């Protein structure tokens, strides 16, 4: 679906709003106490969670069950967020950065430190009660089997296999064309062309948990990343939600299905992405913020 939202201003230097600190602190305490009730008050009714090693989850009940499952499986010693960029909209705020999570599997004896990226999209339409609309995060390599971060019993949405936005207007047509180009670029391991999707001041919160700021840093990462990628026999990138924010900015919720082959190994991989596109002075769309993770 395509949603129209009020226009906004973009200022990466804006200070972090107080409610962001309150939520980040509340989440840490709730996980430590194994009581997620206080956190639910921050979540929008239709909140979307995009975690690593897990399919997308939608709705306040489903998202609450995910964090409850984490708290049930791990003793949480620490959860610390480091906000690196605030993008304030008219009625939305994006908070993005890195985090450090120190956990100990229940029944285990050793604490493990996990680091990665996060992106929170907030609605500030009601200034007295900001609500979290989107919660996306990814991690660097886990110190244990990633099955510990899978909760197969929870209700999820298999976005990659569900109906996607129909191509029926200028914005959906343009993004569909860009996604077709991205499929070809990634499949051909063409890091230089891949870099052209990003604005000069873009931030890429890569699925391997690294945070890259600026087009030069993104290009260096993509060159190394593309060199180690498998062969993609087929790659399908689509979107299930487009929010046209006006004033040249577009939020895209995307997913991908990848049929890959590497030496004697092969498989099918699914993943999800959150991207903010910005219309440039010459009319082209470029990504200004991007976070992704694998299902």
N, C-alpha and C positions, 0 to 999 in steps of 0.2 A: 504494500500500500504506500501511497505518497501522502505525507502530512505537511500542511503549511503552518509555519510557526512565525512569530514576529521576528523582525530584523534585530540584529545585535551589533555590538561593538566588540572588537577583538584587541586585547591588550595583554600581551604575555607577561608584562611586568607588574600586573595588579597583585596586591597582597592577597594571601589566602583568607577567604571569609571564615569567621569564627565557627560556623556550623560544620565546616570541613574538619577542623581540629576536634570538635565535639564528637563527630561520628567516628573518626579514626580511633579516638580514645575509647569510645563506648564499645566498638567492635572488639578491641583487644581485651577489655575487661569482661565482656560477655563470653568470649571464647574461653578465657581463663576460669570463669566461674561456672561454665557449662550452663549458662542461662541466656538464651538468645532473645528473650522477650523485649528488653530495652532497645535492641537494635531494630526490631521490626517497625518501630514507630517512625524510623527514618525512611523506610522503604515505600516507594510508590506502589499502588495496587497492581500495576502492570509492569513492575520492575523486570528487567532482563539481566540475567547473570550469564557471563561468558567466561567460564573457568577453563584452565588447562586439564587435559585428560578426561574431560566430561563434556557431554553434549550440552547445548544451551538449555537454560531453565528459565521459565517465565512465571511471574506471579509471586506475590508476597509469601504465600504459603510454601511454594516449592523452593524459593530461595532461602527461606528460613530453615527448611529441612536440610538444605545442603550445609549451611554453617553449623547446624546442630550436629550433623553427621561428622563433620570435622572435629568438633569439640568432643564428641563421644569416642572418636578413634585416637585422638592425640591429647596429651597434656600440653597446653600452650604456655610456654615460658615467656614469650615476647612476641609482639607484633608491632613493628614500628614503620610508619610511612614517612617518606621524604618527598614532599611536593616539589616538583621541578618546573612546572608550568601551569598557570591558571589562565583559562580562556573564558572571559566573562561575556555572556550573551545578554540580550535584553531580559529574557525569562529563563535562561539556561546558564549553567556554569560547568565547564570541564576542568577537573582537577586530575593531573597526571604526574607520575613520577615513579619512584622505586620503593621497594619495601624489603624488610628483613623479618623473617618468621623463624622463631626457634621453637621446635616441637620435640616431643618425646612420645613415641608410640606407647599407648597404654599397655602395660605388661612388659615393656622394654626397660632398659636401664641407661640408655645413652641418648643425650640430646643431640639434635641435628639442626643445622642452620640452613634455611632456604631463602634465597633472594630472587627477586624478579621485578617485573613492572606491573603497574596498575593504572587504570583509567576509570574515573567516576564521572558520570554525567548527571548533573543535578537539575531539577526544576526549581526555580525560584519564583514561580508565578505567585505563590503565597509566601511573601517574605517572612512571615512569622513561622512558617513551617516548611522549609525546603525539603524536597523529597528526592531520593536517589532513584533515577530512572534506569541507568545502565551501570553495571559493575563488571568490568573486564580486567583480567589479569593473566599473567603468564610467569613462568619460572625458568631459571637456569637449570642445568641438569640436577635432578633430585639425588640426594644421598642414599636413597633406597628405591625399591621397585615402585614405578609410578602407579601400580595397581592400588597402592595404599591411598592414592588420591582419586580413585574411581569409586563411585557409589552407585552401583548398577540397580539398586533397589529403589532409587529415587525417581520421581517423575521428570522426564526430560522432553525436549522438543528436538527432533532430528531435522534441523533447519535445512541442511544440505540436500535432503531428499524430499522436501515439501515444496508446494507451489511457491513460485517466486513472483516478483513484481512484473506485471505485464508491460511490454514495451508499447506504450500508447500515448506518450507525449514527448516533448523535447528533452526533458531531463532524463527520463528513463531510457530514451533512445541513446543519448550521449553516454550515459554510464554503461549501457550494454555494449556500446562500441569500444569504450575504454577497457572494459573487462575482456572482450575478445582479443584486443591488442595485448593485454597483460598475459592472457593464456599463452599466446604465441611467444612473447618475450621470455616468460619464465621457462617454457618448454625448451626454448633454444639456448637457455643459460646465458642470455644476453644482458649482462649486468649494466652496461652503459645505457642501453635503451630503457632498462628497468628503472634506472635512476631518474629518467626524464619524467616519470610520473609524479615526482616530488617537487614541492616548492623549495626555494633557496633556504627558507627558515623552517623547513619541516622537521618534525620529530617522528622517529620510527621506534616504537616499542616492540622490538622484534620478538618472534615466538620463542627464541632461545634465551629470553630473559635479559638481553642487553638493551640499553637505552642509547639511541643515537640521535644527536641534535645537529641539524644543519645538513645541507645537501652533500657536502664533501664527506662528512662522516658516514652518511648513508651509502654513498657510492663506494667507499672503501669496504664497508661491510658487505655490500651486495656482490662485489667482485670476489671476495673470499667465499661467500656463501654459495654463489652460483657455481664456483669451481668444484665444490663438493657435493652438488645435488645429484640425485639419481636421474635416469632417463624417465621422462613422463610420456607414456604411451597415449595418455589422454588426460586433459586437464579442463575442468569445467568450473568457471567462476561466475556466480550469480548473486543476486541480492533479494532479500525478502522484505526490506523496508527502506524507503528513501524519505528523508525529511528535508524538504526544501525550505531553508531558513530565511530566504530572501537576502538581499544585499550581497549576493554572489556566493553564499556558503551553503553547502549541502552535506548532510550526514547520511552515510550509507552503511547499512548492516549487510554484510556479504558473507558468503560461504564458498567452500570449494570441495570438489571431489577430484582426487588425483589417483590415476592408475600409474603406479611407478614400478621401475625395475632397476636393480643395482647389482651388478655381477650375477650371482646365481639366485638372488633374492628378488621377490616381487610382492606387490600387495596393493591395497586400495586405502588411501588416507583421506580423512575428512578434517576440515578445519573451519574456523570462523574469523571474521575480521570486522573491526569498527574503523571507519575512515571518515575524516572531515575533508571535503574538497573546497577549494577556494577559486573563484573566477579571477583570472589574472587580467592585467590591463589589456593584453592582446586578445582576450576572449577565451583562452584555453582554461581548462580545469586542471588544478594541481592539488595533490594531497598535502595538507598541512599537519595532520595528525593521523597516526595509524597504529593500531595495536592488533595483534593476531595471536591465536593459540590453536593447537591441535586438539581434536576431540579425543 
